[in-house]
Amino acid sequence: LDRQEAAVVELRKALAVSQTGYWVSEAYSFLGEALLRQRRADEALHAGLAALESGRQTNARESLGIAWRVMGMIIAQRGERATIDGTLVDAIACFSESARILAEIGAETERLDTLREWAQYDAAQGVVSLIAPAEPSAGKALAP
């Protein structure tokens, strides 16, 4: 097995053993990322949604911020919006919520990871963000 597949197998084993605790949301987020790297976006979507749900249940704000970032990455790769809590959301909404939560709790390293993923998404969409006080595509943008 390659490293990504090994990660998927091990994370699924861990999640099969227990579905309680603050770590569950992050495990689902890591699973979503590993599946995404394997281009298994539909499976990644299920993991991402589980990460959000678990993060909400435990009120683990950092884990929830990470889960929103992973959902942004998943939606970006799938190329279509997803329904979360009955609302159709795009990648930008997910990255924005991630950055907001992580800023509120002072999780700067994780927030910077979100901003990096968001900027990569913007670049892939052909969005050139001008220097703005907010977040990547939240400022003025020019399509090249």
URNOR-V972755 format. One record per helix or strand of 2 or more residues. SS is the DSSP state (H for helix, E for strand). FROM is the first residue (numbers start at 0). TO is the last residue. If there is no record, write none. Layout:
SS/FROM/TO ; SS/FROM/TO
//
This chain:
H/2/16 ; H/22/36 ; H/40/57 ; H/60/77 ; E/81/83 ; E/86/88 ; H/90/103 ; H/107/123 ; E/126/128 ; H/135/137 ; E/140/142
//
